[in-house]
Amino acid sequence: MAEFSGKGRLLMKSRICRLFLFCMGATLCLWLLAACSAPVDEEKVLAAGKEIYTNQCSHCHQEDGQGYAQIYPQLAGNPIVLLDDPAPMIEIVLHGRSSMPSYMDELTGEQRAEVISYVRNAWGNKASLISTSQAY
Ligand code: HEC
């Protein structure tokens, strides 16, 4: 009898153990699934874009996006930057315009997407981020 209850307890323990492992496994799977399908990390994109802006754009358009009157346009509150459709801005960054250089070779598609997303969301600007595939 004592032996039986001992076995019973062991059985219970292993069931709890299996249940525990199952829950852990399920949690891990859900977590991995969430991580893989997570949307782009907005903060990361904008931080990378800010760095590119500082290195590539700020000497003309200034760190605070104010530009220089009559020479380099202000990007803060700029209507081209704030368009719902990012295509005109992508076009300018890709091909350059008058004294603004082209960033076709200077930056990768990912970097162009980051810097454009940053400018569209810096200094009070508010517009959608763009994806790497849009930046070609
Ligand atoms: C050598 C100076 C220079 C650099 C560097 C530069 N730009 Fe420009 N940018 C200009 C000039 C000049 C214009 C106006 C072009 C024109 O005549 O339409 C301009 C225009 C723009 C416009 C359109 C705004 C408007 O009102 O015409 C955007 C957007 C822009 N630049 C973004 C950027 C970004 C992003 C970078 C960095 C990746 C950058 N620029 C680097 C000089 C520069």
Backbone and ligand atoms as CSV (ligand in chain L), in Angstrom:
chain,resi,resn,atom,element,x,y,z
A,1,MET,N,N,0.839,-1.200,0.000
A,1,MET,CA,C,0.000,0.000,0.000
A,1,MET,C,C,0.878,1.256,0.000
A,2,ALA,N,N,1.875,1.202,0.889
A,2,ALA,CA,C,2.776,2.352,0.974
A,2,ALA,C,C,3.510,2.519,-0.354
A,3,GLU,N,N,3.853,1.359,-0.913
A,3,GLU,CA,C,4.575,1.387,-2.185
A,3,GLU,C,C,3.718,2.023,-3.289
A,4,PHE,N,N,2.403,1.649,-3.248
A,4,PHE,CA,C,1.473,2.150,-4.271
A,4,PHE,C,C,1.352,3.678,-4.233
A,5,SER,N,N,1.184,4.169,-2.957
A,5,SER,CA,C,1.017,5.627,-2.881
A,5,SER,C,C,2.314,6.337,-3.285
A,6,GLY,N,N,3.430,5.662,-3.031
A,6,GLY,CA,C,4.712,6.243,-3.461
A,6,GLY,C,C,4.763,6.372,-4.961
A,7,LYS,N,N,4.354,5.301,-5.651
A,7,LYS,CA,C,4.349,5.317,-7.124
A,7,LYS,C,C,3.403,6.383,-7.650
A,8,GLY,N,N,2.207,6.453,-6.957
A,8,GLY,CA,C,1.194,7.438,-7.348
A,8,GLY,C,C,1.761,8.842,-7.298
A,9,ARG,N,N,2.491,9.107,-6.235
A,9,ARG,CA,C,3.053,10.457,-6.078
A,9,ARG,C,C,4.071,10.747,-7.194
A,10,LEU,N,N,4.852,9.703,-7.495
A,10,LEU,CA,C,5.867,9.855,-8.532
A,10,LEU,C,C,5.184,10.178,-9.875
A,11,LEU,N,N,4.053,9.461,-10.092
A,11,LEU,CA,C,3.302,9.645,-11.331
A,11,LEU,C,C,2.801,11.087,-11.422
A,12,MET,N,N,2.252,11.562,-10.291
A,12,MET,CA,C,1.750,12.936,-10.231
A,12,MET,C,C,2.867,13.927,-10.555
A,13,LYS,N,N,4.008,13.657,-9.913
A,13,LYS,CA,C,5.139,14.567,-10.094
A,13,LYS,C,C,5.540,14.641,-11.564
A,14,SER,N,N,5.608,13.472,-12.202
A,14,SER,CA,C,6.062,13.498,-13.587
A,14,SER,C,C,5.025,14.155,-14.492
A,15,ARG,N,N,3.733,14.036,-14.099
A,15,ARG,CA,C,2.689,14.718,-14.897
A,15,ARG,C,C,2.841,16.217,-14.785
A,16,ILE,N,N,3.069,16.681,-13.555
A,16,ILE,CA,C,3.232,18.125,-13.335
A,16,ILE,C,C,4.448,18.620,-14.103
A,17,CYS,N,N,5.479,17.777,-14.036
A,17,CYS,CA,C,6.709,18.122,-14.712
A,17,CYS,C,C,6.473,18.256,-16.214
A,18,ARG,N,N,5.724,17.295,-16.787
A,18,ARG,CA,C,5.459,17.338,-18.219
A,18,ARG,C,C,4.600,18.553,-18.596
A,19,LEU,N,N,3.623,18.827,-17.723
A,19,LEU,CA,C,2.753,19.973,-17.952
A,19,LEU,C,C,3.582,21.263,-17.930
A,20,PHE,N,N,4.492,21.307,-16.973
A,20,PHE,CA,C,5.347,22.482,-16.831
A,20,PHE,C,C,6.194,22.671,-18.092
A,21,LEU,N,N,6.803,21.556,-18.536
A,21,LEU,CA,C,7.642,21.642,-19.733
A,21,LEU,C,C,6.824,22.061,-20.954
A,22,PHE,N,N,5.594,21.519,-21.023
A,22,PHE,CA,C,4.731,21.861,-22.149
A,22,PHE,C,C,4.432,23.372,-22.164
A,23,CYS,N,N,4.119,23.883,-20.970
A,23,CYS,CA,C,3.811,25.320,-20.878
A,23,CYS,C,C,5.020,26.156,-21.248
A,24,MET,N,N,6.174,25.735,-20.763
A,24,MET,CA,C,7.393,26.484,-21.089
A,24,MET,C,C,7.622,26.487,-22.598
A,25,GLY,N,N,7.462,25.314,-23.194
A,25,GLY,CA,C,7.663,25.178,-24.640
A,25,GLY,C,C,6.697,26.054,-25.406
A,26,ALA,N,N,5.434,26.019,-24.976
A,26,ALA,CA,C,4.416,26.812,-25.669
A,26,ALA,C,C,4.733,28.296,-25.551
A,27,THR,N,N,5.144,28.705,-24.357
A,27,THR,CA,C,5.480,30.121,-24.146
A,27,THR,C,C,6.631,30.530,-25.053
A,28,LEU,N,N,7.644,29.667,-25.110
A,28,LEU,CA,C,8.814,29.956,-25.934
A,28,LEU,C,C,8.409,30.088,-27.404
A,29,CYS,N,N,7.554,29.161,-27.857
A,29,CYS,CA,C,7.111,29.200,-29.260
A,29,CYS,C,C,6.375,30.499,-29.546
A,30,LEU,N,N,5.455,30.874,-28.656
A,30,LEU,CA,C,4.683,32.106,-28.849
A,30,LEU,C,C,5.602,33.315,-28.880
A,31,TRP,N,N,6.571,33.288,-27.980
A,31,TRP,CA,C,7.495,34.402,-27.882
A,31,TRP,C,C,8.308,34.547,-29.173
A,32,LEU,N,N,8.790,33.393,-29.679
A,32,LEU,CA,C,9.578,33.405,-30.926
A,32,LEU,C,C,8.729,33.899,-32.088
A,33,LEU,N,N,7.470,33.429,-32.120
A,33,LEU,CA,C,6.553,33.816,-33.180
A,33,LEU,C,C,6.337,35.322,-33.158
A,34,ALA,N,N,6.143,35.864,-31.946
A,34,ALA,CA,C,5.917,37.304,-31.796
A,34,ALA,C,C,7.150,38.072,-32.237
A,35,ALA,N,N,8.326,37.561,-31.878
A,35,ALA,CA,C,9.566,38.249,-32.222
A,35,ALA,C,C,9.747,38.291,-33.735
A,36,CYS,N,N,9.410,37.167,-34.402
A,36,CYS,CA,C,9.624,37.097,-35.846
A,36,CYS,C,C,8.642,37.961,-36.618
A,37,SER,N,N,7.407,38.049,-36.144
A,37,SER,CA,C,6.420,38.804,-36.909
A,37,SER,C,C,6.308,40.241,-36.410
A,38,ALA,N,N,7.198,40.647,-35.498
A,38,ALA,CA,C,7.123,42.007,-34.957
A,38,ALA,C,C,7.320,43.025,-36.069
A,39,PRO,N,N,6.608,44.139,-36.026
A,39,PRO,CA,C,6.797,45.173,-37.043
A,39,PRO,C,C,8.172,45.809,-36.883
A,40,VAL,N,N,8.591,46.603,-37.885
A,40,VAL,CA,C,9.921,47.227,-37.795
A,40,VAL,C,C,10.042,47.993,-36.490
A,41,ASP,N,N,11.199,47.922,-35.923
A,41,ASP,CA,C,11.446,48.611,-34.674
A,41,ASP,C,C,11.651,50.095,-34.978
A,42,GLU,N,N,10.597,50.854,-34.773
A,42,GLU,CA,C,10.581,52.264,-35.159
A,42,GLU,C,C,11.746,53.048,-34.538
A,43,GLU,N,N,11.963,52.814,-33.251
A,43,GLU,CA,C,13.022,53.568,-32.561
A,43,GLU,C,C,14.393,53.313,-33.178
A,44,LYS,N,N,14.621,52.054,-33.525
A,44,LYS,CA,C,15.914,51.678,-34.110
A,44,LYS,C,C,16.115,52.365,-35.456
A,45,VAL,N,N,15.063,52.330,-36.286
A,45,VAL,CA,C,15.121,52.937,-37.615
A,45,VAL,C,C,15.413,54.434,-37.491
A,46,LEU,N,N,14.691,55.100,-36.581
A,46,LEU,CA,C,14.849,56.544,-36.446
A,46,LEU,C,C,16.216,56.913,-35.879
A,47,ALA,N,N,16.736,56.090,-34.965
A,47,ALA,CA,C,18.062,56.368,-34.400
A,47,ALA,C,C,19.135,56.220,-35.475
A,48,ALA,N,N,18.994,55.175,-36.296
A,48,ALA,CA,C,19.959,54.979,-37.390
A,48,ALA,C,C,19.847,56.125,-38.387
A,49,GLY,N,N,18.618,56.534,-38.680
A,49,GLY,CA,C,18.390,57.633,-39.622
A,49,GLY,C,C,18.980,58.938,-39.127
A,50,LYS,N,N,18.889,59.168,-37.839
A,50,LYS,CA,C,19.432,60.399,-37.271
A,50,LYS,C,C,20.945,60.458,-37.466
A,51,GLU,N,N,21.580,59.315,-37.266
A,51,GLU,CA,C,23.038,59.280,-37.424
A,51,GLU,C,C,23.430,59.557,-38.880
A,52,ILE,N,N,22.689,58.956,-39.808
A,52,ILE,CA,C,22.981,59.181,-41.228
A,52,ILE,C,C,22.737,60.660,-41.574
A,53,TYR,N,N,21.648,61.195,-41.060
A,53,TYR,CA,C,21.343,62.613,-41.315
A,53,TYR,C,C,22.488,63.505,-40.838
A,54,THR,N,N,22.964,63.239,-39.622
A,54,THR,CA,C,24.047,64.054,-39.059
A,54,THR,C,C,25.280,63.992,-39.959
A,55,ASN,N,N,25.597,62.790,-40.438
A,55,ASN,CA,C,26.804,62.628,-41.242
A,55,ASN,C,C,26.650,63.120,-42.678
A,56,GLN,N,N,25.467,62.930,-43.264
A,56,GLN,CA,C,25.314,63.171,-44.701
A,56,GLN,C,C,24.549,64.437,-45.052
A,57,CYS,N,N,23.661,64.886,-44.227
A,57,CYS,CA,C,22.724,65.938,-44.640
A,57,CYS,C,C,22.833,67.209,-43.817
A,58,SER,N,N,23.301,67.094,-42.579
A,58,SER,CA,C,23.149,68.231,-41.655
A,58,SER,C,C,24.039,69.420,-42.011
A,59,HIS,N,N,25.136,69.184,-42.745
A,59,HIS,CA,C,25.966,70.346,-43.070
A,59,HIS,C,C,25.265,71.271,-44.054
A,60,CYS,N,N,24.272,70.803,-44.767
A,60,CYS,CA,C,23.489,71.703,-45.618
A,60,CYS,C,C,22.155,72.066,-44.947
A,61,HIS,N,N,21.433,71.052,-44.513
A,61,HIS,CA,C,20.080,71.315,-43.993
A,61,HIS,C,C,20.078,71.623,-42.500
A,62,GLN,N,N,21.233,71.590,-41.878
A,62,GLN,CA,C,21.424,71.841,-40.439
A,62,GLN,C,C,20.862,70.723,-39.569
A,63,GLU,N,N,21.502,70.563,-38.425
A,63,GLU,CA,C,21.127,69.521,-37.462
A,63,GLU,C,C,19.649,69.627,-37.062
A,64,ASP,N,N,19.165,70.861,-36.936
A,64,ASP,CA,C,17.770,71.041,-36.507
A,64,ASP,C,C,16.792,71.178,-37.674
A,65,GLY,N,N,17.278,70.865,-38.910
A,65,GLY,CA,C,16.395,70.853,-40.071
A,65,GLY,C,C,15.953,72.231,-40.545
A,66,GLN,N,N,16.613,73.272,-40.069
A,66,GLN,CA,C,16.192,74.627,-40.447
A,66,GLN,C,C,16.793,75.087,-41.776
A,67,GLY,N,N,17.853,74.411,-42.242
A,67,GLY,CA,C,18.478,74.803,-43.506
A,67,GLY,C,C,19.051,76.212,-43.439
A,68,TYR,N,N,19.343,76.758,-44.634
A,68,TYR,CA,C,19.840,78.136,-44.711
A,68,TYR,C,C,18.972,78.843,-45.731
A,69,ALA,N,N,18.319,79.907,-45.301
A,69,ALA,CA,C,17.363,80.607,-46.153
A,69,ALA,C,C,17.964,80.900,-47.525
A,70,GLN,N,N,17.209,80.655,-48.561
A,70,GLN,CA,C,17.584,80.920,-49.958
A,70,GLN,C,C,18.672,79.989,-50.484
A,71,ILE,N,N,19.275,79.162,-49.643
A,71,ILE,CA,C,20.354,78.301,-50.146
A,71,ILE,C,C,19.965,76.822,-50.000
A,72,TYR,N,N,19.779,76.400,-48.779
A,72,TYR,CA,C,19.412,75.008,-48.514
A,72,TYR,C,C,18.060,74.983,-47.814
A,73,PRO,N,N,17.074,74.324,-48.424
A,73,PRO,CA,C,15.716,74.397,-47.865
A,73,PRO,C,C,15.607,73.817,-46.450
A,74,GLN,N,N,14.698,74.427,-45.714
A,74,GLN,CA,C,14.351,73.936,-44.385
A,74,GLN,C,C,13.591,72.618,-44.549
A,75,LEU,N,N,13.940,71.618,-43.769
A,75,LEU,CA,C,13.238,70.331,-43.867
A,75,LEU,C,C,12.180,70.182,-42.766
A,76,ALA,N,N,12.341,70.934,-41.678
A,76,ALA,CA,C,11.322,70.919,-40.616
A,76,ALA,C,C,10.071,71.602,-41.154
A,77,GLY,N,N,8.957,70.885,-41.154
A,77,GLY,CA,C,7.705,71.454,-41.655
A,77,GLY,C,C,7.652,71.583,-43.169
A,78,ASN,N,N,8.622,71.001,-43.863
A,78,ASN,CA,C,8.673,71.111,-45.335
A,78,ASN,C,C,7.536,70.311,-45.992
A,79,PRO,N,N,6.756,70.956,-46.886
A,79,PRO,CA,C,5.606,70.255,-47.482
A,79,PRO,C,C,5.988,69.031,-48.320
A,80,ILE,N,N,7.165,69.034,-48.941
A,80,ILE,CA,C,7.575,67.848,-49.735
A,80,ILE,C,C,7.856,66.679,-48.782
A,81,VAL,N,N,8.518,66.993,-47.684
A,81,VAL,CA,C,8.866,65.960,-46.701
A,81,VAL,C,C,7.604,65.359,-46.077
A,82,LEU,N,N,6.601,66.222,-45.863
A,82,LEU,CA,C,5.409,65.789,-45.130
A,82,LEU,C,C,4.313,65.176,-46.005
A,83,LEU,N,N,4.554,65.102,-47.321
A,83,LEU,CA,C,3.550,64.484,-48.197
A,83,LEU,C,C,3.231,63.062,-47.738
A,84,ASP,N,N,1.949,62.680,-47.849
A,84,ASP,CA,C,1.576,61.289,-47.547
A,84,ASP,C,C,2.381,60.336,-48.423
A,85,ASP,N,N,2.493,60.721,-49.696
A,85,ASP,CA,C,3.240,59.909,-50.645
A,85,ASP,C,C,4.728,60.283,-50.546
A,86,PRO,N,N,5.577,59.349,-50.092
A,86,PRO,CA,C,6.985,59.692,-49.911
A,86,PRO,C,C,7.781,59.744,-51.212
A,87,ALA,N,N,7.131,59.397,-52.351
A,87,ALA,CA,C,7.867,59.259,-53.615
A,87,ALA,C,C,8.688,60.493,-54.005
A,88,PRO,N,N,8.131,61.719,-53.908
A,88,PRO,CA,C,8.944,62.883,-54.318
A,88,PRO,C,C,10.211,63.044,-53.480
A,89,MET,N,N,10.125,62.787,-52.202
A,89,MET,CA,C,11.323,62.910,-51.361
A,89,MET,C,C,12.322,61.794,-51.682
A,90,ILE,N,N,11.803,60.591,-51.899
A,90,ILE,CA,C,12.686,59.469,-52.265
A,90,ILE,C,C,13.438,59.813,-53.549
A,91,GLU,N,N,12.698,60.369,-54.502
A,91,GLU,CA,C,13.272,60.757,-55.794
A,91,GLU,C,C,14.431,61.758,-55.599
A,92,ILE,N,N,14.227,62.754,-54.741
A,92,ILE,CA,C,15.253,63.785,-54.507
A,92,ILE,C,C,16.493,63.171,-53.838
A,93,VAL,N,N,16.258,62.304,-52.849
A,93,VAL,CA,C,17.395,61.694,-52.140
A,93,VAL,C,C,18.140,60.720,-53.074
A,94,LEU,N,N,17.382,60.012,-53.897
A,94,LEU,CA,C,18.015,59.056,-54.825
A,94,LEU,C,C,18.840,59.761,-55.887
A,95,HIS,N,N,18.249,60.785,-56.522
A,95,HIS,CA,C,18.885,61.379,-57.700
A,95,HIS,C,C,19.499,62.747,-57.467
A,96,GLY,N,N,19.262,63.337,-56.283
A,96,GLY,CA,C,19.786,64.670,-56.016
A,96,GLY,C,C,19.004,65.714,-56.800
A,97,ARG,N,N,19.304,66.970,-56.545
A,97,ARG,CA,C,18.625,68.050,-57.284
A,97,ARG,C,C,19.464,69.308,-57.142
A,98,SER,N,N,19.705,69.995,-58.198
A,98,SER,CA,C,20.629,71.150,-58.283
A,98,SER,C,C,21.884,70.871,-57.448
A,99,SER,N,N,22.148,71.627,-56.400
A,99,SER,CA,C,23.423,71.387,-55.694
A,99,SER,C,C,23.329,70.266,-54.657
A,100,MET,N,N,22.167,69.647,-54.516
A,100,MET,CA,C,22.084,68.505,-53.590
A,100,MET,C,C,22.578,67.246,-54.294
A,101,PRO,N,N,23.508,66.522,-53.651
A,101,PRO,CA,C,24.051,65.325,-54.307
A,101,PRO,C,C,23.059,64.161,-54.330
A,102,SER,N,N,23.319,63.206,-55.218
A,102,SER,CA,C,22.533,61.968,-55.271
A,102,SER,C,C,23.047,61.000,-54.201
A,103,TYR,N,N,22.143,60.271,-53.604
A,103,TYR,CA,C,22.559,59.275,-52.603
A,103,TYR,C,C,22.333,57.847,-53.100
A,104,MET,N,N,22.312,57.729,-54.421
A,104,MET,CA,C,22.135,56.412,-55.045
A,104,MET,C,C,23.275,55.471,-54.655
A,105,ASP,N,N,24.507,55.967,-54.727
A,105,ASP,CA,C,25.661,55.109,-54.424
A,105,ASP,C,C,26.202,55.345,-53.025
A,106,GLU,N,N,25.996,56.547,-52.532
A,106,GLU,CA,C,26.551,56.937,-51.227
A,106,GLU,C,C,25.917,56.137,-50.081
A,107,LEU,N,N,24.618,55.836,-50.219
A,107,LEU,CA,C,23.896,55.117,-49.164
A,107,LEU,C,C,23.266,53.853,-49.731
A,108,THR,N,N,23.053,52.864,-48.880
A,108,THR,CA,C,22.321,51.666,-49.307
A,108,THR,C,C,20.824,51.984,-49.248
A,109,GLY,N,N,20.011,51.110,-49.823
A,109,GLY,CA,C,18.557,51.305,-49.767
A,109,GLY,C,C,18.074,51.380,-48.333
A,110,GLU,N,N,18.631,50.538,-47.498
A,110,GLU,CA,C,18.224,50.520,-46.095
A,110,GLU,C,C,18.561,51.859,-45.425
A,111,GLN,N,N,19.753,52.378,-45.728
A,111,GLN,CA,C,20.155,53.661,-45.131
A,111,GLN,C,C,19.292,54.807,-45.641
A,112,ARG,N,N,18.932,54.764,-46.943
A,112,ARG,CA,C,18.057,55.819,-47.484
A,112,ARG,C,C,16.700,55.762,-46.787
A,113,ALA,N,N,16.196,54.534,-46.591
A,113,ALA,CA,C,14.898,54.396,-45.914
A,113,ALA,C,C,14.988,54.946,-44.490
A,114,GLU,N,N,16.101,54.689,-43.822
A,114,GLU,CA,C,16.249,55.160,-42.446
A,114,GLU,C,C,16.311,56.681,-42.382
A,115,VAL,N,N,17.120,57.283,-43.253
A,115,VAL,CA,C,17.280,58.744,-43.172
A,115,VAL,C,C,15.990,59.456,-43.613
A,116,ILE,N,N,15.316,58.913,-44.618
A,116,ILE,CA,C,14.053,59.525,-45.064
A,116,ILE,C,C,12.999,59.392,-43.955
A,117,SER,N,N,12.937,58.210,-43.340
A,117,SER,CA,C,11.986,58.007,-42.239
A,117,SER,C,C,12.288,58.973,-41.098
A,118,TYR,N,N,13.573,59.175,-40.840
A,118,TYR,CA,C,13.956,60.086,-39.764
A,118,TYR,C,C,13.499,61.519,-40.065
A,119,VAL,N,N,13.839,62.005,-41.272
A,119,VAL,CA,C,13.489,63.389,-41.628
A,119,VAL,C,C,11.966,63.576,-41.583
A,120,ARG,N,N,11.215,62.533,-41.984
A,120,ARG,CA,C,9.748,62.625,-41.967
A,120,ARG,C,C,9.191,62.635,-40.540
A,121,ASN,N,N,10.069,62.353,-39.553
A,121,ASN,CA,C,9.585,62.289,-38.171
A,121,ASN,C,C,10.451,63.062,-37.181
A,122,ALA,N,N,11.244,64.005,-37.687
A,122,ALA,CA,C,12.101,64.788,-36.787
A,122,ALA,C,C,11.550,66.205,-36.673
A,123,TRP,N,N,11.941,66.921,-35.665
A,123,TRP,CA,C,11.646,68.355,-35.462
A,123,TRP,C,C,10.149,68.675,-35.586
A,124,GLY,N,N,9.312,67.790,-35.086
A,124,GLY,CA,C,7.866,68.036,-35.169
A,124,GLY,C,C,7.231,67.505,-36.447
A,125,ASN,N,N,8.052,67.029,-37.413
A,125,ASN,CA,C,7.470,66.402,-38.607
A,125,ASN,C,C,6.771,65.111,-38.194
A,126,LYS,N,N,5.669,64.797,-38.874
A,126,LYS,CA,C,4.971,63.548,-38.571
A,126,LYS,C,C,4.449,62.959,-39.871
A,127,ALA,N,N,5.120,61.927,-40.359
A,127,ALA,CA,C,4.671,61.236,-41.570
A,127,ALA,C,C,5.115,59.782,-41.447
A,128,SER,N,N,4.597,58.928,-42.329
A,128,SER,CA,C,4.883,57.497,-42.203
A,128,SER,C,C,6.366,57.189,-42.405
A,129,LEU,N,N,6.807,56.112,-41.771
A,129,LEU,CA,C,8.155,55.609,-42.061
A,129,LEU,C,C,8.099,54.988,-43.449
A,130,ILE,N,N,9.251,54.843,-44.080
A,130,ILE,CA,C,9.240,54.131,-45.364
A,130,ILE,C,C,10.085,52.864,-45.240
A,131,SER,N,N,9.786,51.885,-46.086
A,131,SER,CA,C,10.512,50.619,-46.011
A,131,SER,C,C,11.701,50.651,-46.966
A,132,THR,N,N,12.630,49.737,-46.742
A,132,THR,CA,C,13.810,49.659,-47.607
A,132,THR,C,C,13.396,49.480,-49.065
A,133,SER,N,N,12.380,48.637,-49.304
A,133,SER,CA,C,12.019,48.360,-50.700
A,133,SER,C,C,11.458,49.600,-51.401
A,134,GLN,N,N,10.985,50.584,-50.633
A,134,GLN,CA,C,10.477,51.817,-51.270
A,134,GLN,C,C,11.610,52.747,-51.687
A,135,ALA,N,N,12.800,52.554,-51.078
A,135,ALA,CA,C,13.864,53.550,-51.220
A,135,ALA,C,C,14.739,53.314,-52.458
A,136,TYR,N,N,14.140,52.699,-53.515
A,136,TYR,CA,C,14.909,52.479,-54.750
A,136,TYR,C,C,14.255,53.209,-55.911
L,1,HEC,C1,C,25.385,69.901,-50.478
L,1,HEC,C2,C,24.199,70.285,-49.724
L,1,HEC,C3,C,23.131,69.265,-49.484
L,1,HEC,C4,C,23.227,68.053,-48.866
L,1,HEC,C5,C,24.468,67.382,-48.313
L,1,HEC,C6,C,21.895,67.519,-48.817
L,1,HEC,N1,N,21.005,68.377,-49.404
L,1,HEC,FE1,FE,19.010,68.150,-49.508
L,1,HEC,N2,N,18.870,69.801,-50.652
L,1,HEC,C7,C,19.918,70.655,-50.969
L,1,HEC,C8,C,19.441,71.685,-51.889
L,1,HEC,C9,C,20.254,72.791,-52.494
L,1,HEC,C10,C,18.074,71.412,-52.097
L,1,HEC,C11,C,17.110,72.189,-52.999
L,1,HEC,C12,C,17.163,71.577,-54.383
L,1,HEC,C13,C,16.300,72.350,-55.372
L,1,HEC,O1,O,16.806,73.301,-55.934
L,1,HEC,O2,O,15.134,71.971,-55.535
L,1,HEC,C14,C,17.751,70.251,-51.287
L,1,HEC,C15,C,16.479,69.707,-51.217
L,1,HEC,C16,C,16.139,68.673,-50.384
L,1,HEC,C17,C,14.799,68.188,-50.176
L,1,HEC,C18,C,13.546,68.775,-50.846
L,1,HEC,C19,C,13.081,69.945,-50.054
L,1,HEC,C20,C,12.674,71.123,-50.893
L,1,HEC,O3,O,11.914,71.956,-50.369
L,1,HEC,O4,O,13.147,71.259,-52.035
L,1,HEC,C21,C,14.855,67.171,-49.300
L,1,HEC,C22,C,13.697,66.353,-48.771
L,1,HEC,C23,C,16.248,66.989,-48.954
L,1,HEC,N3,N,16.994,67.932,-49.628
L,1,HEC,C24,C,16.718,66.010,-48.107
L,1,HEC,C25,C,18.073,65.765,-47.925
L,1,HEC,C26,C,18.559,64.610,-47.197
L,1,HEC,C27,C,17.711,63.564,-46.526
L,1,HEC,C28,C,19.926,64.682,-47.274
L,1,HEC,C29,C,20.901,63.672,-46.746
L,1,HEC,C30,C,20.739,62.288,-47.144
L,1,HEC,C31,C,20.260,65.875,-48.002
L,1,HEC,N4,N,19.121,66.492,-48.392
L,1,HEC,C32,C,21.555,66.293,-48.239
L,1,HEC,C33,C,21.204,70.529,-50.507
L,1,HEC,C34,C,21.722,69.447,-49.842
